[in-house]
Amino acid sequence: MLLSAEHIEKNYGMKQLIRDASLYVDTGDKVGIIGINGTGKSTLLRILARDEEPDSGTVQVFPNIQVSYMPQNPDMDAEATVLEQIFLGLPQEYRAVAEYEARAMLNRLGVTEHDKKIGTLSGGQRKRVALATALIHPTDMLILDEPTNHLDMDMAAWLEDYLRRFTGGIILITHDRYFLDRVVNRIIELENGILYSYEANYARYLELKAERIEIEAASERKRQSILRREYQWIMRGARARGTKSRDRIERYEALRDQDAPAQTENMQISALSGRLGRKTIELEHVFKSYGAQTVISDFSYNLARDDRIGVVGVNGAGKSTLLNLIAGRILPDAGTVSQGQTVRIGMFSQEGHELDAEARVIDFIRDISNNIQTTQGTFSASQMLERFLFSGDLQHQRIGKLSGGEKRRLYLLSVLMEAPNVLLLDEPTNDLDVETLMILEDYLVSFPGIVIAVSHDRYFLDKMARSIFEVRKGGEVRFYTGNFSDYLEKRLPEEKLEFVKMEKTEKAEKPVPKPQKLKFSFNEQREYERIDGELEEIAAKIAECEKQIAVSGNDYMKLQELLTQKEELEQLQEQKTDRWVYLNELAEKIEAQK
């Protein structure tokens, strides 16, 4: 075991962020922490890294265990050079040994000027220096807050590969769902102050969470049914005040006082847009340079009224510049950008515009609009804030007291409140939680206008985009039809970046042996013939188990036995299904040899 946290409690004012939370991390555990913005994920990470004290509870890191922590907003020495920051606090002899590796890591993360002062770097560069600092330090355990922010796709793929090969423990917060799928083996969800643990990657977590919610709902329905029956018994009056009656009353009161499963609020976004005319935005032979660097070169495109475009490319290629040209925020050096009269642009920029820290949340939105027309009717500024999970108390908070993710959510609402019909989104997925991202994706699919989004989030681009602009060094912009996965397939093989790196295998210089003819072993042949029937039998047992669960009444011992039995059957079903897939693929290959 590397770390143990037991019975952690944390409050901020009247809000309880974490309640009686316990977490244990062993060597090889790779834990992803998710949850809605503002629920306390970064606070939990600071407590686990012992950078902040809990109100109660204990955090123990076991003897001789080294922990490397990268916070969401790292504190850095503005006067230090990049390399000095990397090795700050480490012995000089370690720098002599690890400097080559540090330089290589920085180059992979797009920071190539190693003697530059930290104070002159952009926010994204500083975050990548902080990531390299966390990775280069000798450590048994990595604690990383949003390590994928400000990484382009090639960098994210490199980091995936690095963390998959890391043999210690990892705890990280990220909203990159493909990253969660490929790196973590355990998901911790922070919801209403409670930690829910799932031994799974992201895809499996979605299934397990749905099952948990279904079981909780079924248990609550059963509890309410028992309460109604027992309440009627109490109202009729117990026939005698004997021990059995008192015991029954106590059981009723204990059941009555149980907390119902907490209802998680879901953010709601209705389509907010104005009518878009025939002419939208036209770019003709557009050029843009900064000094000697050409960022956009001879680019032409007429936007269709239902375009859904993802913009990709390495950091610094000119993606944000392209968005700003389309928005009319900057002018091209040559060529023209023209807009139709009905075009109303909503721009969600990467850095965001500066929000007045002293302004109240409700006043900030009212300054944009008091009311907004949606497909579901007219909503006031306060009602729209509620739909974006800003409760009445939070609406009267100063913006400066909001978490980073809450500020991004508020900024997103401010863009949508202007009812644009062209949405330009520059890195919208940074600092937005997974739940908000899923709702935003569904909203963009049904948005009655144009959407152009710069993003490094592969999952987001797969869900949102119908076409891809790839901005290349030198200013070329290439067009691809389809989402991000389609784009990867269509790139020329010699140009393909290894966005999803497979485990490396050493190539030995020896003759390639002649492939042996595939065939079933005796046991595999018998297993192949029987496995369909075995799967049907397991499915029937699960169905029977579910029937017994449904009629188990208030026999909680029996219910627990049945739930355990069902879980074991489902695990067996999953193992058998994996085996079924393998055997059927092998059978197809054997048939193809004939």
Disulfide bonds with the S-S distance in Angstrom:
none
